[in-house]
Amino acid sequence: MLSIVIPVYNEAESLRALCGELSEVAAARGYDLDVIFVDDGSTDASWEVIRALAAADPRVRGLRFRRNFGKAAALSAGFAEAAGELVMTLDADLQDDPHEIPHFLAKIEEDLDVVSGWKKVRHDPWHKVLPSRVFNRMVGAMTGVRLHDHNCGMKCFRREVLGEIRLYGELHRFVPVLAAARGFRVGEVAIQHRPRQFGRSKYGMARFLKGFLDLLTVKFLTGFGQRPQHVLGTIGLSLFLLGAVWLSYLTGEWVVTRLVAGLEPVHLQQRPAVIYSAALLLLGGQFMSVGFLAELLIAYHDPMIHSYSISDRAGGAKRDV
């Protein structure tokens, strides 16, 4: 079974055409399809259309949020409902072509766990394309997962990938990065990108600022998620030592000027460096304290979220002692 998870936000005009194209591809290829529309608090007639599609086709299901929770929440809800061994995501605006699905499945057959789409030729305005290319290169440089289009909404996953990744905020665009950090194999496939027919884009320039902040979060989670003190403690210890050395120098200068005759005494209350060094000591201590608290949270976190990922087993079931 192939599950298709489609987040929806004010896309009533395109849903029937999209569902028709999915049915066409499934019929041509013999797919056992499971389509899940997640209405993320739409204010138009999207939910009414989804209900009508679900009533007409038993392969179609719908979820409706009470309000707009964001794309990551919509995908998480859809993943929880998906029944297929393979799960695909695509946007509801018809810019993602369902006829590309066989190409994703062919890539999965090459022993990949995640396949991300690459809109090689984009039908978007330049002020969206240019920042997106810069962002994708930045993600590749910081995470080591070098894809041409991390933002592409069309992706394919094996079921076990989704069981080990938790989405929140706007981390949905970093699923390949999060999967690679767990040891899953990630690849991409070039796809056709179609011009927008209905509605308007839901993303503005603020998306890229949020994306950069999310990238920093992902970098921390994938690099230091299980050892936060390594980064926080390093920063804190460096600041603490810098402040301590600086304050020691000032103290020594103060002592020397009072013990050696003829030297003008140093008045520390008139030296801004005293305040700076004390601030470095306090800031360093705070970083290390936060690191210790983070380590405690990691030590007692949800036991269902492991720090490892098992790809296979041999030798039968676990024995009882």
HELIX and SHEET records of a PDB file:
HELIX    1   1 ALA A   12  ARG A   29  1                                  18    
HELIX    2   2 SER A   46  ALA A   56  1                                  11    
HELIX    3   3 LYS A   71  GLU A   81  1                                  11    
HELIX    4   4 PRO A   98  GLU A  100  5                                   3    
HELIX    5   5 ILE A  101  ILE A  108  1                                   8    
HELIX    6   6 TRP A  126  THR A  143  1                                  18    
HELIX    7   7 ARG A  159  LEU A  162  1                                   4    
HELIX    8   8 LEU A  171  PHE A  174  5                                   4    
HELIX    9   9 VAL A  175  ALA A  181  1                                   7    
HELIX   10  10 ALA A  206  PHE A  224  1                                  19    
HELIX   11  11 PRO A  228  LEU A  259  1                                  32    
HELIX   12  12 LEU A  268  GLN A  270  5                                   3    
HELIX   13  13 PRO A  272  ALA A  299  1                                  28    
SHEET    1   A 7 VAL A  60  ARG A  64  0                                        
SHEET    2   A 7 LEU A  33  ASP A  39  1                                        
SHEET    3   A 7 LEU A   2  VAL A   8  1                                        
SHEET    4   A 7 LEU A  86  THR A  89  1                                        
SHEET    5   A 7 LYS A 155  ARG A 158 -1                                        
SHEET    6   A 7 VAL A 114  LYS A 119 -1                                        
SHEET    7   A 7 VAL A 186  ILE A 191  1                                        
END                                                                             
